[in-house]
Amino acid sequence: MNILFISLGCDKNLVDSEKMLGLLVSKGYEVTDDEEQADVIVINTCCFIHDAKQESVDNILEMAEYKKNGRAKALIVTGCLAERYREEIQKEIPEVDVVLGTTAHDKIVEAIEAALEGKRQLWMEDLKALPRVGAKRQVTTGGHYAYLKIAEGCDRHCTYCIIPKIRGPYRSVPMEELLAEAEELAAQGVKELILVAQETTLYGIDIYGGKRLPELLRRLCKISGLRWIRLLYCYPEEITDELIAVMKEEPKVCHYLDLPIQHASDEILKRMGRRTTKRELVDVITRLRREIPDICLRTTLITGFPGETDEQHEELMDFVDEMEFDRLGVFTYSPEEDTPAAELPGQIDEEVKEERQAELMELQQDIAFEQAEAMVGRKLPVMIEGKLPDEPAYVGRTYRDAPGVDGLIFVETEEVLTTGDFANVTVTGAQEYDLIGGLSDEFTE
């Protein structure tokens, strides 16, 4: 029986999708990417901001047509939108057979079997549960890199964010389970492991009574076959000297950190429910760069938060100009129902939000282009991602580039390289956010 699996949203959602796919393949389902050939369609949804919500709804409606008029016999909706709008989905879209919550993805096989029997169900589990999926994950990222979700949920309750209500409280995955999963991924050929959670820096606080990310990293570094270990979603206030020490001492841990700071105005940060001040942000960024001079720092910002004044926007612009982040993304504030920020006075017009977003991105563009130029002459290990068609060149990533969100490096060579190979590359040029390079003398490792 053929199954079409659509995974939307973040990399954490992708891990859930890969685990569900593993369960389905272990039960004999065949995976297809052709809607016309699908007997079963599963959509793993997102609803973090308005655009993500709309994309999820559009996908459900589009796939519902294949249930009505095509070969598909079952349509399953899971993930964040399913958790948040369970009754609405079941009521408004009768083609959806089963709505599966965010902590019930280990029940995907039972959900499909129920759907094929003609049963319509809401399948929700306690949000404090931590689903256990015993089957081998089906890695969908090409096989040379994979995400490792080390925790589920969040306790932060930032005023703009719905995640704690649809993903539950912070729950760390036991370390032995993560190490076993990482060993299995490495055995499948994964060379880069990217650690993700709503917040990776708090790993272990709930089950071990303290932050155990440094220990987890050291143990992951012992796994044969892994070459890079990358950290995403590290809250700045939780960066410890121990974590910095691991990054300095363990060659496999990339000198790369994703620090979602959201803003730089103390007043806006307080209104957002964040736990840092501008002074503290400057201090942690300064400390990271002092201790790890070649570190690449990525961050995300929210512009147009309720009550944000022109002066506070300028304060954020000045902060970005001063800090010179290596990578930066900007979201316009999206008012989400059932969040405190949606009820705050001073909601800002979309046009103003977009103007402020454009100003920030234009400023960051100048910074990023200058930093790319400054890389010329550096020799770096590069993970090869693929070959450019009809050209003697390959596309790859340096330690400074997380997949899907950062830049690329184009490696010009007549040599034959394979996806997942590491090559030593000398940077010879820059093209906006991307780099150009050629193989060094000792080009493969």
N, C-alpha and C positions, 0 to 999 in steps of 0.2 A: 504494500500500500504506500503510495507516494505522499510525502508531507512537504508543504511549503512553509518555511519558517521566516517570518519577518521580524527583525530585531531593531527597535527604534531607541533613540535616546543615548544615554551615556555608556561608557565602557563597563561600568558596574552592571548595568542591564545586560550588556553583551555576555558577561560571565554567566549570568543566569540562563541566557539563551543557549550558550554552549553546553551547559550542564543538562538542560532539558533535551537538547539534541542528542547528547550522549545517552540519556535514558531511552529515547525513542529508537535510536539506531540499535541499541542493545536488545530491543524488543522486536527487531526485524523491519522497522519502517525504513523506506528508501527516501532520501532527501532529494527534492527537485527545486529548481529555481523558476519553473514554468507554471504560471497560474493555471494554464489550460490543462496541465497534466496532474494537478494536485487533487488527491482524494480528501486530504485534511489540510486546513490552513490554520496556522498559529501566529498570532500577532502579539509580540511582547512590547507593550506601550510605554510611553513617557508622558508626564504632564507637569514637568518642573516649571515651565513658563508657558505663556499663551501660545507661542508659535509651536512648541513641542506638542501641546495639547491638540492644536489644530491638525498637525501632521498625523497624529495618532487617529483622530476621528476620520480624517480623509482616507487613511489606509483601511480602517474598518469598513467604511462605506463602500470603498472600491472592491474589497474582497467579498463583501456581502453579495455583490452582483454575481460573483462566481459560484456562490452557494445557491443563489436563486436560479441562475440560468446556465450554469456550467456543470462540470464534473464533480466539484467538491461536495462532499456529504457532511462535513463537519467544520465549523468555524469556532475557534477558541480564542478568547482575548484574555491576556494576562498582563502583569506588570503594574506600573503606578496608576495609569488611568483606570485600569480595571479595579484596583483597590479603592480608588477615590470615588468613582462614579458607577459603582457596581449596579445599583438598581436602575439608574438612568439608561445604561447600556442595554440591560436586559429588556427594559420596557420599550425603548425607542428603536432598537435594532433587532427585530425578531429573528433575523438570520443567525445571530450569535447564539451558539448552543450553550457554551459554558464560559462563565467569567471566573477567572482564577486569580486569587489575591497574591500579594508580593511575597508572602511567606508560605505559599502553597505550590511553588513550582516543582517540588518533588512529587506532586500528584498529577503531573501532566499526562502520564499514560492512562491513569484511571479516568481523568477528565475526558480524554479522547474516546475511550471505550464507552463512557456514559453517553457522549454525544452521538456516537454511531448507533447506539441503542435507542436514539430518539429522545433522550432525556435532556431537559434544559435545567441548568443548575447554576447557583452561586456557590463557589467553593472557596471559602475563606478560612484562614487559620489565625491563631493568636499572633498578634504583631510582636510578641516577645519570643516567638519561636525562631529557631535557626534551622532552615531546611537542610536535610542531609541527603545528598545525591551520591549514591555509591558508584554509578556507572562512569566509565571513562569519558572525559570531556571531549567534545568535537570542536577542536580549535578552528576558528573561521578566519583567522588573521593572516593566513599564509603559511603558518607552521614555524616560522623562525622567531616570532615574538608572541607573547601571550600576556594577558592580564591575570593577576592573582588578587582576588578580593579577600582582604584580610579581616574585614568586619562589616557588619550590616547595621543600618539605622543611625540615629543621631540623637544626642541629648541637648544640643545647643539651643534650639528654639529661637533662631534668628527671626526677627519680626516679619521678614519678607518671605520666609521659606515654609513650604508645606511638608517637606520631607519627613520630619518626625511623626506626622500624622498618617503618612502612607507607608513608611518603612519601619516605624517602631523605634524603640530606644536603642542605644548603642550596644551591640553584641559582638564581641571579638570571636573569631573562629579559633578554636584551640590550636596551639602551635604545632602539635604533632600532625594534625590533619593538613595544615598548610604545607608542612615540609613534605608530607607524602604526596600531596598534589603537585608541588613543585618538582619533586623527583620524577613523577610520571610525565610531566610536561617536558622536562629536560630529556627524558628517554625518547620522547616523540620527536626531538630535534629542536625544541625551543631554546634559543640562545639569549634572548632578552626577556626578562621577567619584569613586568610593570606592576608595582604594588598600588592598589586602589582601595578606597573605602570612602564613606562620606567624610571621614577624617582619619588619615593613617597614623598621625602622630600620637593618638590616644590608645593605640593598639595595646590590649592586655589589661587596661585599667579596671575593667569590670570583672575579669575572671582570675587575674593574678594579683590584683591589689596595687598595681603600679604599671607605669608605661614600659612595655617590653619590646618596642620596635627595634631598638639597637640589638638586643639579643636575637630577635628573629632574623635581622639582616645578617648578623655574623654566621648564623646557622645556615641560612640560604646560600651564603658565599661558599660554603664547603661542598655544595652540590656540583658534581662533575658535569660539564657540558654547558652550564650557564656562563655567559661572558659578561653580560650587563644586567644590573639590577637598578631599576629606576623608581623614584618615589614621586607620587602625585598626591595632591590634596593634603598638604602639611600646614596645619594652622600655625601662624607665626608665633603665637604665645606659647606653643607647646614644643618649640625647638629647644632641645637641651644640649648641654656640653657633651653628654654621652653620645647623642645622635651625631653631632658634628665630628666627634672623634672617630666614630665608625666610618663616616664618609671619607675622612682623611686616610684612615688606615687600611680599609678594605678596597683593593684595586677594582673589584667587580662592581662596587656601588658607584653609579654615575655621579659626577659632580654637577648635579641638576636637581633643582627643587621647585616644585609648584607650590606657591604660597598665596592662597586666595585671600586678599586683604579687603576687597570691596570698596574701600574709600580711605581718605586721609584726613577728613575733618572730624575732630573729636565729637562734635555735636551730632553729626550724621552717623558716625560709628556707634554712638550710644543709642541713637534712635533705632538703628538696625539690630540692636541687641548683641553687637560684637563685643569681644573681651579685650580689645587692645586700644591704645591711644596712638596718635601719630608719633609721639616720641618713642614709644616702645617699638613701633614698626621700623623707625629709622635705626634704632639700636640693634635689632635682630638682623637687619639687612647689612649693616656695617660689620657686625660680628661675623656673619657668614662670609662676607667678602674678605675680611681680614684673615680668617682661618683657612679659607679655601679660595685662593685668589682666582682660580680659573672656573669658579662655579657659575653655572647658568641659572638665572632666576626667572621664573615665569609667574605671572599673577593675573588675576581677573578683577575687574572693577564693575560696579553698578553705578550708572549715571541717571540722574533724574529721579532720585529717591524723594518721597514726599517731603516737602519743605526745603529741599536743597536750593539755596540761594545762588545768585550769580557769583557772590564772593566765595562761597564754599566750592563751587565748580572751579573757580580760578585757583583756589587753594589746592585742589586735586591736580590741576594742570601743573602747578608749580612743583608739587611733590613728584609727579611722574618725570618732569624735566630734571629734577635733582637726582632722583634715584636711578634713572636710566636702566630700567628693567630690560633684560635681554629679550623677553617674550611677554606680550601683554594682550589680553582680550578685554573688550568692553561690552557689557550688556546694558540695554536700556531697562529701567525698572519696569517690571510687569506686576501689576496688582493681582494677587491671587486670593480668591475667596477663602474665607476661614483663616486668614492670617491677620495679625494685628496691624501690619503696615497698610493693608488695604483700607483700613478704617481711619487712618491718620489724616488730619487736615493738610492742606497744601499739596494735593495731588497735582502733578505737573503735566502740561499738554504734551502729547506725543511729539509734536513738531520740535518743541524745546529739547526734549530728551534726545531726539535724533541729531539735532544740531550739536549738542554737547558731546554725544558719542563720536560724531565726525571730527570734532576738534581734538578730542583725546587721541583718536586713531591717527589723525594727521601728524600730531606731535610724536606719537610712538613710531610712526613710519620713519620719520627722520632719524630717530634714535636707532632703530633697528637697521636701517640702511648703512648708517655710519659704523655700527658694530660689525656688520657683514664685511664691509671694506677692511676693517681692522683685522679680520681673520686671514687675509691674504698673506701667504708665506708660512702659515702654521701647518705642521704635519699632524694629522689626526687619524685614528682608526675609524673606519666607516663601515657600517653594516649595509650590504648591497640589498636593495629592494626589488630590482628588476632592470631590464634592458630597455633602452629607448628604441622604438621600431625604426628600422632603416638608418640607424646612426651608430657609429662606433663609440657609444657612450652608455653608461649605466646611471641609474638613479639610486641614491642611498641616503643614509642619515648618520650624523655624528652624535656623540654623546649629548650634544646641545639640543637635540631635536626629538621630541616625543612624537610618535606616529599620529597622523591625522590633525594635529594642531599646530605644529611648528614647521620650519622650513625643510629644504632638501639640499643635497649636494649632488651635482651632476659630474660624474667621473668619466673623463674622456680617455679612452684606451682601446687598443685593438686586441688586448688580452681577453680571454674567455673567463668570465666570472659567473658565479651562480648565486641566486637569491639566498640570502642567509650567510653568505661568505663575509668575512671581515677583510678589508684591504687597507693598507697604509696609504693615505692620500695626502698630497701636498696641495693646499688651497692656492689656486692661481688667479682667481677672480671672484667677483660678487655680482649678483644680478638681483637687485631688490632684496627680498628676504632670503634668497637662495644663494648657494655657493657653487663655484666651478672648481674642479681640481683634476689632477693627474696622478697616476700611480707613482709612489715612491720606489726607490730601488728594490727594497724588500717589500713587495707589494701585498703578499697574502700572509695570513697568520694561521 
